[in-house]
Amino acid sequence: MGNPLFAIGRLPILVQNACMNSPGPLSKKLFAVAKEFIPGGVNSPVRAFRNVGGEPFFVRRAAGSRIEDIDGKTYIDYIGSWGPNILGHAPVVITNTIHEVAKSGISFGIPNPFEVEMARTICGWVPSVEKVRMCNSGTEATMSAIRLARGFTKRDLIVKFDGCYHGHSDSLLVAAGSGALTHGEPDSAGVPKAFAEKTLVLPYNDAEALETLFAARGEQIAAIIVESYPANAGLVFPRPGYLNRLSAITKQHGALLIFDEVMTGFRLGKAGVQGLENLTPDLSCFGKVIGGGLPVGAFGGRADVMDMLAPDGPVYQAGTLSGNPLAMAAGLAQLKELSKPSGFPRLEQLGAHFEAGLRELLAEKGVPHRLNRVGSMFCLFFTDREIVNVSDVMKQDLGFFKKFFWGCLDKGIYLAPSPYETGFLSLAHTEADLDDTLSVFREVLTGI
C-alpha cells in the first residue's frame, strides 16, 4: 500500500487540511494557501494569470492531450508544460522509462551512460553541434553559452533582440535602450545597471539597426543571441534573409552567433530552426523536449569553442544534476518516438489541420487576426497589422484576447494565459480534439 500523502489524484494531507476550512472551489482555496508561502502563489510568474485577470487553477493529473484540475474539471491542453510534452502528458514510454531507470538510482553526480548517448544523439541530429554540454534548464544553457562566447572571443558585449526571452540570468534580463547604439537597461529589479550595460538590445527583424550597430561597435561584440523563431512574444517569424544576415555579420566581425532553440529545438524537426533555414550557428541552446518533461538544458556547437570549457579550458561551468540519468533517459525515449515516421510528419499533419480549420473560422467570423504556425507551434494574434517584432505583438487587442481566453477555459480548452505565449500541439492530440476545440472557438467568438 503506497503512501497516501502522494497517492495519484489526491492532495497532500497538509494541503487538504488547509483547504477544508474555507468555502469555494479547491483551486481557489489552494491558491489562497499558496500565496501565504510562495511569492504571488506561483513558482513562475505567467502561471499567476496576471495577463488575463483572475486566478489560476491547480492540476491534479494529466494524460494524453488532457489535464484535470483539483476540482475535477477536464481541459484539452495546448501548453504541454510550455513545450516539453511533445508526446502528450504521461506517455507510457516516458513513465516506464523513468520507473525503470529510477530503480538503479536517481542521481549520481558521476558520469552515466545516458548522458553520453544524449550527447551523441544531439550531435548526430544537429549538424552545427560538434560537442555539447548538459545542464539543468534553458536559462542555464543560455547563461553558459554567453559566458563561453565572451571567454572565446575575449570581448564583453552581447547583442540580443527586444521581445526575445533567453531565461532570467542577469545579462539577459535587459530591455531596449533609447536607440540602436545605446546600452540596454535592467528589465528586473536586482539586475545591476553595470551588467545590463554589457548587453545591447535591437528590434528584431530590423536589418538596418543591425548594420548600424556593428559598424559602430562590431569589434567589441562577443556574440548575438537570438530566438531564431521568437516564441516568447507570441510566435514571430524572421523576414526573408534576416537570419542569414545575422550569420554573415557575426562572421564578418569575429563574433559568435548563438541560436536559442530551447523551444524550437527537437520540436520543429531533428535540427530545429537551423535545419529548416539551412543555417549553421556557432553555438546552440536546447532544453524542453530533450528532457521528456523533466528539468534539462544543453548548449553545444563548434568543437573549438566548446573546448574552451573546463576542465579542458578556462571557461568554468558546472552543475550537480547536469546529465541526470532520469532526464537523459526520458529525453532519449522521447527523441526515439519523434524519429519514427509517426513523429515529426504527424505533428505537421496535426498543425496543418488545426491551422486550416482556424483560418476558415476566423475568416467566417470576420475577426481581425494574424495566425502564425510552424509545425506543432502556433499563435493567434487579435490584430490586422503585420507581426514583425514585439512592438506589433503589444498592439493587438488585449481585451478581446482576455474574453477569448476565459470563454475557452470555461468550456474546457486551456490556452496560454497570456497573449504573448506560443501554443503547442502534441502527438497525443487527435483531429477530433482539434475539431472539438474549433467548435468551442466558434461558440466563444460568436459570444464576444
C-alpha positions as CSV (number, residue, x, y, z in Angstrom):
1,M,0.0,0.0,0.0
2,G,1.5,3.3,-1.1
3,N,2.0,6.5,1.0
4,P,-1.4,8.3,0.9
5,L,0.4,11.6,1.0
6,F,1.4,11.0,-2.6
7,A,-1.5,8.9,-3.9
8,I,-2.3,9.8,-7.5
9,G,-5.1,12.3,-7.8
10,R,-5.1,13.2,-4.2
11,L,-3.9,16.4,-2.5
12,P,-1.1,16.2,0.1
13,I,-2.7,15.8,3.5
14,L,-1.5,19.1,4.9
15,V,-2.9,21.0,1.9
16,Q,-6.2,19.1,2.2
17,N,-6.5,20.3,5.8
18,A,-5.7,23.9,4.9
19,C,-8.3,23.9,2.2
20,M,-11.1,22.2,4.0
21,N,-11.7,25.1,6.4
22,S,-12.9,27.6,3.8
23,P,-15.8,27.6,1.2
24,G,-15.4,27.6,-2.6
25,P,-13.6,25.6,-5.3
26,L,-10.5,23.8,-4.2
27,S,-8.3,25.7,-6.7
28,K,-9.4,29.0,-5.2
29,K,-8.8,27.8,-1.7
30,L,-5.4,26.3,-2.6
31,F,-4.3,29.5,-4.3
32,A,-5.1,31.4,-1.1
33,V,-2.9,28.9,0.8
34,A,-0.1,29.1,-1.8
35,K,0.0,32.9,-1.6
36,E,0.9,32.6,2.1
37,F,4.0,30.6,1.4
38,I,5.0,31.3,-2.2
39,P,5.6,34.8,-3.7
40,G,2.5,35.5,-5.7
41,G,1.3,32.0,-5.1
42,V,3.2,30.6,-8.1
43,N,6.7,29.4,-8.9
44,S,6.8,31.1,-12.3
45,P,5.1,34.4,-13.0
46,V,3.0,33.6,-16.0
47,R,1.1,30.9,-14.1
48,A,-0.5,33.6,-11.9
49,F,-2.9,34.6,-14.7
50,R,-2.0,38.3,-14.3
51,N,-2.2,38.9,-18.1
52,V,-5.8,37.8,-18.2
53,G,-7.0,38.7,-14.7
54,G,-8.4,36.2,-12.3
55,E,-6.7,33.3,-10.6
56,P,-5.1,30.0,-11.8
57,F,-6.4,26.5,-11.3
58,F,-4.3,23.7,-9.9
59,V,-3.7,20.4,-11.8
60,R,-4.4,17.0,-10.2
61,R,-3.5,14.7,-13.0
62,A,-2.9,14.7,-16.8
63,A,-2.9,12.1,-19.5
64,G,-2.6,12.4,-23.3
65,S,-4.0,15.7,-24.6
66,R,-5.9,16.4,-21.4
67,I,-5.4,17.8,-17.9
68,E,-7.7,17.6,-14.9
69,D,-7.8,20.2,-12.2
70,I,-8.2,19.5,-8.5
71,D,-12.0,20.3,-8.7
72,G,-12.4,17.5,-11.3
73,K,-12.8,19.7,-14.5
74,T,-11.0,18.4,-17.6
75,Y,-9.4,20.5,-20.3
76,I,-7.8,19.9,-23.7
77,D,-4.3,21.3,-23.1
78,Y,-2.4,23.5,-25.6
79,I,0.5,24.3,-23.4
80,G,2.1,20.9,-22.8
81,S,4.2,22.2,-19.9
82,W,5.3,25.1,-22.1
83,G,6.6,22.8,-24.8
84,P,8.4,19.7,-23.4
85,N,5.4,17.3,-23.5
86,I,5.5,16.7,-27.3
87,L,4.2,13.2,-26.9
88,G,1.4,14.4,-24.6
89,H,1.1,14.1,-20.8
90,A,2.4,11.0,-19.1
91,P,3.1,8.9,-22.2
92,V,3.7,5.3,-21.2
93,V,7.1,5.2,-23.0
94,I,8.3,8.0,-20.7
95,T,6.7,6.9,-17.5
96,N,8.0,3.4,-17.9
97,T,11.5,4.6,-18.7
98,I,11.6,6.8,-15.6
99,H,10.3,4.0,-13.5
100,E,12.9,1.5,-14.7
101,V,15.9,3.9,-14.6
102,A,14.9,5.1,-11.1
103,K,15.3,1.6,-9.8
104,S,19.0,1.9,-10.4
105,G,19.4,5.3,-8.9
106,I,18.0,8.9,-9.3
107,S,21.2,10.9,-9.3
108,F,24.9,10.1,-9.0
109,G,27.0,13.2,-9.6
110,I,29.1,10.8,-11.6
111,P,29.1,10.2,-15.4
112,N,26.4,7.8,-16.6
113,P,25.8,6.2,-20.0
114,F,22.6,8.1,-20.7
115,E,24.3,11.5,-20.9
116,V,26.8,10.2,-23.4
117,E,24.1,8.7,-25.6
118,M,22.1,12.0,-25.4
119,A,25.2,14.0,-26.4
120,R,25.9,11.6,-29.3
121,T,22.2,11.9,-30.4
122,I,22.2,15.7,-30.3
123,C,25.5,15.9,-32.3
124,G,24.1,13.5,-34.8
125,W,20.8,15.3,-35.2
126,V,22.1,18.9,-35.3
127,P,24.9,19.4,-37.9
128,S,26.2,22.6,-36.2
129,V,26.8,20.8,-32.9
130,E,30.2,19.1,-32.7
131,K,30.3,18.9,-28.9
132,V,27.6,19.5,-26.3
133,R,27.4,20.1,-22.5
134,M,24.4,19.2,-20.5
135,C,22.9,21.4,-17.8
136,N,19.6,21.7,-16.0
137,S,17.5,24.4,-17.6
138,G,17.2,26.6,-20.7
139,T,18.2,29.6,-18.5
140,E,21.4,27.8,-17.5
141,A,22.1,26.9,-21.2
142,T,21.9,30.4,-22.5
143,M,23.7,31.9,-19.5
144,S,26.6,29.4,-20.0
145,A,26.7,30.0,-23.8
146,I,27.0,33.7,-23.2
147,R,29.9,33.2,-20.8
148,L,31.6,30.8,-23.3
149,A,31.2,33.3,-26.1
150,R,32.8,36.0,-24.1
151,G,35.6,33.7,-23.0
152,F,36.3,32.5,-26.5
153,T,36.2,36.0,-28.2
154,K,37.7,37.9,-25.2
155,R,35.0,40.5,-25.7
156,D,32.3,41.7,-23.4
157,L,29.3,43.0,-25.3
158,I,26.3,40.8,-26.2
159,V,23.6,41.7,-28.7
160,K,20.0,40.4,-28.1
161,F,16.6,41.4,-29.5
162,D,13.7,43.1,-27.9
163,G,11.0,40.6,-27.2
164,C,13.4,37.6,-27.3
165,Y,13.5,35.8,-23.9
166,H,16.5,33.8,-23.0
167,G,15.9,33.0,-19.4
168,H,16.3,35.1,-16.3
169,S,20.1,35.4,-15.9
170,D,21.2,39.0,-15.2
171,S,22.9,39.7,-18.5
172,L,19.7,38.7,-20.4
173,L,17.0,40.4,-18.4
174,V,17.6,43.6,-20.4
175,A,15.1,45.9,-22.1
176,A,15.8,48.1,-25.1
177,G,17.6,51.4,-24.6
178,S,16.6,54.6,-26.2
179,G,18.2,53.9,-29.6
180,A,20.1,51.3,-31.6
181,L,23.5,52.4,-30.2
182,T,22.5,52.7,-26.5
183,H,23.2,50.2,-23.8
184,G,20.3,48.2,-22.5
185,E,18.5,48.9,-19.3
186,P,17.7,46.4,-16.5
187,D,14.4,44.7,-17.1
188,S,14.2,43.5,-13.5
189,A,14.9,44.8,-10.0
190,G,18.1,43.3,-8.7
191,V,20.0,43.4,-12.0
192,P,22.9,45.9,-11.7
193,K,23.0,48.6,-14.3
194,A,26.6,47.7,-15.0
195,F,25.5,44.2,-16.0
196,A,22.8,45.5,-18.3
197,E,25.3,47.9,-20.0
198,K,27.1,44.9,-21.4
199,T,24.0,43.9,-23.4
200,L,22.9,45.8,-26.5
201,V,19.2,45.4,-27.5
202,L,18.0,45.7,-31.0
203,P,14.5,45.4,-32.6
204,Y,14.0,42.0,-34.1
205,N,13.8,41.9,-38.0
206,D,15.5,45.3,-38.3
207,A,18.5,44.8,-40.6
208,E,19.3,48.5,-40.7
209,A,19.7,48.7,-36.9
210,L,21.9,45.6,-37.0
211,E,24.2,47.1,-39.6
212,T,24.4,50.4,-37.8
213,L,25.3,48.8,-34.5
214,F,28.0,46.5,-35.9
215,A,29.5,49.3,-38.0
216,A,30.0,51.3,-34.8
217,R,30.9,48.6,-32.2
218,G,31.5,45.3,-34.1
219,E,35.0,44.8,-32.7
220,Q,33.6,44.8,-29.1
221,I,30.8,42.4,-29.6
222,A,31.3,38.8,-28.4
223,A,28.0,37.3,-29.7
224,I,24.5,37.7,-31.0
225,I,22.0,35.6,-29.1
226,V,18.6,35.2,-30.8
227,E,15.5,33.1,-30.5
228,S,15.6,32.0,-34.2
229,Y,11.8,32.0,-34.2
230,P,10.9,34.2,-31.3
231,A,8.3,32.2,-29.3
232,N,8.1,34.2,-26.0
233,A,6.4,37.2,-27.6
234,G,3.8,35.1,-29.3
235,L,5.4,33.4,-32.3
236,V,7.3,35.7,-34.7
237,F,9.0,34.7,-37.9
238,P,12.1,36.3,-39.4
239,R,11.9,38.3,-42.6
240,P,13.4,36.5,-45.6
241,G,17.2,36.6,-45.3
242,Y,17.3,38.1,-41.8
243,L,18.8,35.1,-40.1
244,N,21.4,34.7,-42.9
245,R,22.3,38.4,-42.3
246,L,22.9,37.6,-38.6
247,S,25.2,34.8,-39.6
248,A,27.1,36.9,-42.1
249,I,27.6,39.9,-39.9
250,T,28.9,37.9,-36.9
251,K,31.4,36.1,-39.2
252,Q,32.5,39.5,-40.7
253,H,33.2,41.0,-37.3
254,G,34.6,37.9,-35.5
255,A,31.6,37.5,-33.2
256,L,29.7,34.3,-32.5
257,L,26.1,33.6,-33.4
258,I,24.1,31.8,-30.7
259,F,20.7,30.3,-31.6
260,D,18.4,29.9,-28.6
261,E,16.4,26.7,-29.7
262,V,15.2,25.9,-26.2
263,M,11.6,26.0,-27.5
264,T,12.1,25.1,-31.2
265,G,14.9,22.5,-30.8
266,F,13.7,18.9,-31.5
267,R,10.1,20.2,-31.8
268,L,10.3,21.5,-35.4
269,G,12.4,18.6,-36.6
270,K,15.7,16.9,-35.7
271,A,17.7,20.1,-36.3
272,G,15.2,22.7,-35.3
273,V,15.0,26.1,-37.0
274,Q,18.6,25.8,-38.2
275,G,17.6,22.7,-40.1
276,L,14.6,24.4,-41.6
277,E,16.6,27.5,-42.5
278,N,19.8,25.7,-43.5
279,L,21.9,27.8,-41.2
280,T,25.0,27.0,-39.0
281,P,25.2,29.0,-35.8
282,D,28.4,28.8,-33.7
283,L,26.5,27.8,-30.6
284,S,23.0,26.5,-29.9
285,C,21.0,26.2,-26.7
286,F,18.5,23.5,-26.0
287,G,16.0,22.3,-23.3
288,K,12.3,21.3,-23.1
289,V,11.9,18.3,-25.4
290,I,15.3,16.6,-24.6
291,G,14.2,16.1,-21.0
292,G,11.0,14.2,-21.7
293,G,9.2,16.5,-19.2
294,L,12.0,16.6,-16.6
295,P,14.3,19.6,-15.9
296,V,17.0,19.8,-18.6
297,G,19.2,22.1,-20.7
298,A,22.1,21.8,-23.1
299,F,24.4,24.0,-25.1
300,G,26.7,23.0,-27.9
301,G,28.4,24.0,-31.1
302,R,31.8,24.3,-32.7
303,A,34.4,22.0,-31.1
304,D,37.0,24.7,-30.9
305,V,34.6,26.9,-29.0
306,M,33.2,24.1,-26.7
307,D,36.8,23.0,-25.9
308,M,37.2,26.4,-24.0
309,L,35.0,24.9,-21.2
310,A,36.5,23.5,-18.1
311,P,38.1,21.0,-17.5
312,D,39.8,21.5,-20.8
313,G,39.7,25.3,-21.0
314,P,39.4,28.4,-18.8
315,V,35.6,29.0,-19.0
316,Y,34.0,27.5,-15.9
317,Q,30.6,25.8,-15.9
318,A,29.3,23.1,-13.7
319,G,26.1,21.5,-12.2
320,T,25.4,18.9,-9.6
321,L,22.5,17.4,-11.5
322,S,23.8,18.0,-15.1
323,G,23.3,14.9,-17.2
324,N,20.8,13.5,-14.6
325,P,20.1,9.9,-15.6
326,L,16.3,10.2,-15.3
327,A,16.1,13.3,-17.5
328,M,18.6,11.9,-20.1
329,A,16.8,8.5,-20.3
330,A,13.4,10.2,-20.5
331,G,14.6,12.5,-23.2
332,L,16.2,9.7,-25.2
333,A,12.9,7.8,-25.1
334,Q,11.1,10.8,-26.4
335,L,13.5,11.5,-29.2
336,K,13.2,7.9,-30.3
337,E,9.5,8.3,-30.7
338,L,9.9,11.5,-32.6
339,S,12.3,9.9,-35.0
340,K,9.7,7.5,-36.2
341,P,7.6,8.2,-39.4
342,S,4.7,8.8,-37.0
343,G,6.7,11.6,-35.2
344,F,7.5,14.9,-36.9
345,P,5.4,14.3,-40.0
346,R,2.4,13.6,-37.8
347,L,2.9,16.8,-35.9
348,E,3.0,18.7,-39.1
349,Q,-0.2,17.0,-40.2
350,L,-2.0,18.0,-37.0
351,G,-0.7,21.5,-37.2
352,A,-1.8,21.9,-40.8
353,H,-5.3,20.5,-39.9
354,F,-5.7,22.9,-37.0
355,E,-4.4,25.9,-39.0
356,A,-6.8,25.3,-41.9
357,G,-9.8,25.0,-39.6
358,L,-8.9,28.0,-37.6
359,R,-8.2,30.2,-40.6
360,E,-11.6,29.2,-42.1
361,L,-13.4,30.0,-38.8
362,L,-11.7,33.4,-38.3
363,A,-12.4,34.4,-41.9
364,E,-16.1,33.4,-41.5
365,K,-16.4,35.4,-38.3
366,G,-14.6,38.4,-39.7
367,V,-12.2,38.6,-36.7
368,P,-9.1,40.8,-37.3
369,H,-6.2,38.4,-36.8
370,R,-2.8,37.1,-37.6
371,L,-2.1,33.4,-37.2
372,N,1.4,32.2,-37.1
373,R,2.1,28.5,-37.2
374,V,5.1,26.3,-37.9
375,G,4.9,22.5,-37.2
376,S,3.3,22.0,-33.8
377,M,3.7,25.6,-32.6
378,F,1.1,28.3,-33.2
379,C,0.0,31.7,-32.0
380,L,-3.2,33.7,-32.7
381,F,-2.9,37.5,-32.6
382,F,-6.1,39.6,-32.5
383,T,-4.9,42.3,-34.8
384,D,-4.9,43.1,-38.5
385,R,-1.4,44.5,-38.5
386,E,1.7,42.6,-39.7
387,I,3.6,40.9,-36.9
388,V,7.3,41.7,-37.3
389,N,8.5,42.2,-33.7
390,V,7.4,42.6,-30.2
391,S,6.1,46.2,-30.8
392,D,3.5,44.7,-33.2
393,V,2.6,42.0,-30.7
394,M,1.9,44.6,-28.0
395,K,-0.6,46.4,-30.2
396,Q,-3.0,43.5,-30.6
397,D,-6.5,43.7,-29.0
398,L,-5.7,42.5,-25.4
399,G,-9.2,43.0,-24.2
400,F,-10.5,40.7,-26.9
401,F,-7.9,38.1,-26.0
402,K,-8.9,38.1,-22.4
403,K,-12.6,37.4,-23.3
404,F,-11.5,34.7,-25.7
405,F,-9.2,33.1,-23.1
406,W,-11.8,32.9,-20.4
407,G,-14.5,31.8,-22.8
408,C,-12.4,28.9,-23.9
409,L,-11.3,28.0,-20.4
410,D,-14.9,27.9,-19.2
411,K,-15.6,25.4,-22.0
412,G,-12.6,23.1,-21.3
413,I,-9.9,24.5,-23.6
414,Y,-6.7,25.5,-21.9
415,L,-4.6,28.1,-23.9
416,A,-1.7,30.0,-22.6
417,P,-3.0,32.6,-20.0
418,S,-1.1,35.4,-21.9
419,P,-1.3,36.9,-25.4
420,Y,2.5,36.8,-25.5
421,E,2.9,33.0,-25.4
422,T,3.0,30.2,-28.0
423,G,0.6,27.3,-28.1
424,F,1.8,23.7,-28.6
425,L,0.3,20.6,-30.1
426,S,1.4,17.1,-29.2
427,L,1.3,13.6,-30.7
428,A,-1.5,12.8,-28.2
429,H,-3.8,15.4,-29.8
430,T,-6.2,14.0,-32.4
431,E,-8.1,15.5,-35.2
432,A,-11.2,15.0,-33.0
433,D,-9.5,17.1,-30.2
434,L,-8.7,19.8,-32.7
435,D,-12.2,19.8,-34.2
436,D,-13.8,20.0,-30.7
437,T,-11.5,22.9,-30.0
438,L,-12.5,24.7,-33.1
439,S,-16.2,24.2,-32.2
440,V,-15.5,25.8,-28.9
441,F,-13.7,28.7,-30.6
442,R,-16.7,29.2,-32.8
443,E,-19.0,29.3,-29.9
444,V,-16.8,31.7,-27.9
445,L,-16.2,34.1,-30.8
446,T,-19.9,34.2,-31.5
447,G,-20.5,35.4,-28.0
448,I,-17.8,38.1,-27.8
